[in-house]
Each structure stands twice: as C-alpha cells, then as structure tokens.
Amino acid sequence: MTEAIKGSRDLILVGVDGTEAGLAAARYAAAEAARSGVALHLVYVVDPYAPPLPTWPPAPTDPDSRMGKLGRAILDEAEEAVASSGAVASTYLLLGKPSAVLAQEAARARLLVLGDQPRTRFDRIITSSIIGPVAAHSPVPVVVVPAAWPRNGSPREIVVGVHDAATSVALVRRGLEVAAARSAGLRLVHAWHAFGTYEDYVAVGSEEQAWKERAEKELNAALEAARAECGPEVAAVAARIEVVHAQAAYALAQASRRAELLILGRSRHFFGFGHLGGTARAVLRESSCPVEIDPYVAPAFEGDTGTTYGLTADGEPAGAGRRS
C-alpha cells in the first residue's frame, strides 16, 4: 500500500463503510460519474489504530490485518453494487484518520460523496461522524446521501438554499448547471426568521410583504446574473423562487421532501478554514434527499461574512494504496 490515488478532477470520489448508506452513496456517485463521463473511485479508509471490535484495545493496523481484509470485502460489495451503472470504477484501501484522508483526497476529485446512516439522538451524542468535519474542510463539493435514497417517484427538481442573494451568484450558477445536467427544474429557497420583538414587528402589517418583495427582487437579480455567466442550455433551465417566513433549517428540510438534490453554500471562516454552521448541520441530519455542501461561495445561513474563493488542488494525500 504505497501508491496513492492518482488522477485529476476528472473523477468522483466516494467513501464507503459497509453500511446501507455507504452503498447508497456509491450508487449516487456512480450515476453522477456515468452522467459526467468521469472515473469513479471507491474508497475505504482504515484507521491505523482503530480496534477491530469495540471490546478490543486499539492496535496498529496494516493492509493484511483483519481490518484490512474487512475493508477489501466492503470495497468488493460497493463495486458489485455499481457494476451495472456504466461508470468505470476503481477501488482503494487507504490508511489514516478517515475524515482527514477523505478531505485531502477530495482535492484530486470534482466531487466527494458520503452516505448518512440513520442514528438515534442518543447514538449521535455518544458516537462521532466524519460527515461534519469532511463537509467543513473538503476543497470540493460534498454530497451526503441518505441511506434510503433513492426514493420512489423522485421529483425532477434541484433546490438551492440561498441565505444572501447578493453573494450567492456562484451558488445559483451551480444549481443551474446541475439542473441542466439532469434535465430538471430549479427552485431557489430563501428563508427568513426574526427573533423576539423583531419577529412581532416584521410579521405584522406591510412589513412582512415588503420583506418578501425585497428578497424576491434580490433573488431574481442573482438568478439573472448567474444565467448571464452560463451557456444557452444552462441559462434556459426553468427556475422559480420561493421566499419562506420560517426558520432556515426547517424550511430547507421541508423543501428537501420535494427535491432530488438540495444545494447549500459553505462559509469561509477563521483564517480561511472552512466552517459548517448549525443550520447546515441540521439540514444534513434531517434532509429527505441528498445534500450538496458547496465550498465555492462564502456566506452561510448564520450570517458569516467572507469572500468568494476557489478550490485548492495541490493538497497532498495521506498514506494510501491502490487495490488493483
């Protein structure tokens, strides 16, 4: 296990873990790879000091250990699950801390896909998940796929959650591009909610209507600016705007019930590091459809400030090896 994943951004990376959610993520990633005509890399990351069983003490792990063999079996299962997708798949068994390895390896891909296995609230308290850390630090978009996806009768609509229309043109453009690639419609959702006495003020008389009209005007301007940056086919995507008077996470979770993908922006926070706010984390937990966290834009729903920034492709991967 001395050879790292090679390649450029002409590939989609998916992390699998032996769960139904991991297989759902593999199928989603395979469909995207086949649609885009790019390679699919299935990855399982072994923590070098992870115990094979909860009752076993931590011990160094190598490729031929029990954990390594388990990883190969998981990769075989994922590869079989995507065999009929039309995607050209390769499998990789990597060593390292899973969240760090996946975030670093994502720099070589155009998209990173993970699965989200349902867990009780108590389970979420006592166990950790790599989804939050990876989504916060990945240099490329991360899609989180629910275990039960795809659901039957999925609507052909892409939803983009927009917090600040003026600084979300790149995010709206991403929504147009995804919708065009899937022959789907686009819906821009903006949710607003005030607190305490402010809520009482804006929710009465003409203030609520004025707030809605202002938001719709700003969203329309962002949509037209995004269309102007796209080619004819992408610019022609049918789009509608929805301004909701509700808490943002609730409104977006509701919108996910009628969508096949929900796209959110990720903020740039302290010293340029990624930041995933409470709203995005709540949506990842509660969404009924896959959620894409896009790092191309700065503002988050919590009102963080920042500037639009691009991708950094020169990150070096952790120790890795290809399984041929």
Stockholm file with secondary structure:
# STOCKHOLM 1.0

chainA/1-324         MTEAIKGSRDLILVGVDGTEAGLAAARYAAAEAARSGVALHLVYVVDPYAPPLPTWPPAPTDPDSRMGKLGRAILDEAEEAVASSGAVASTYLLLGKPSAVLAQEAARARLLVLGDQPRTRFDRIITSSIIGPVAAHSPVPVVVVPAAWPRNGSPREIVVGVHDAATSVALVRRGLEVAAARSAGLRLVHAWHAFGTYEDYVAVGSEEQAWKERAEKELNAALEAARAECGPEVAAVAARIEVVHAQAAYALAQASRRAELLILGRSRHFFGFGHLGGTARAVLRESSCPVEIDPYVAPAFEGDTGTTYGLTADGEPAGAGRRS
#=GR chainA/1-324 SS CCCCCCCCSSEEEEECCSSHHHHHHHHHHHHHHHHHTCEEEEEEEECTTCCSSTTSCCCCCCTTSHHHHHHHHHHHHHHHHTTTSCCCEEEEEEESCHHHHHHHHGGGSSEEEEEECCCCHHHHHHSCCSHHHHHHHCSSCEEEEETTCSCTTCCSEEEEECSCGGGCHHHHHHHHHHHHHTTCEEEEEEEECCCHHHHHHHTSTTHHHHHHHHHHHHHHHHHHHHHHTSCHHHHTCCEEEEEEESCHHHHHHHHHTTCSEEEEECEECGGGCEECCHHHHHHHHHCSSCEEEETTCCCCTTCCCCCCCCCCCCCCCCSEEEEC
#=GC SS_cons         CCCCCCCCSSEEEEECCSSHHHHHHHHHHHHHHHHHTCEEEEEEEECTTCCSSTTSCCCCCCTTSHHHHHHHHHHHHHHHHTTTSCCCEEEEEEESCHHHHHHHHGGGSSEEEEEECCCCHHHHHHSCCSHHHHHHHCSSCEEEEETTCSCTTCCSEEEEECSCGGGCHHHHHHHHHHHHHTTCEEEEEEEECCCHHHHHHHTSTTHHHHHHHHHHHHHHHHHHHHHHTSCHHHHTCCEEEEEEESCHHHHHHHHHTTCSEEEEECEECGGGCEECCHHHHHHHHHCSSCEEEETTCCCCTTCCCCCCCCCCCCCCCCSEEEEC
//
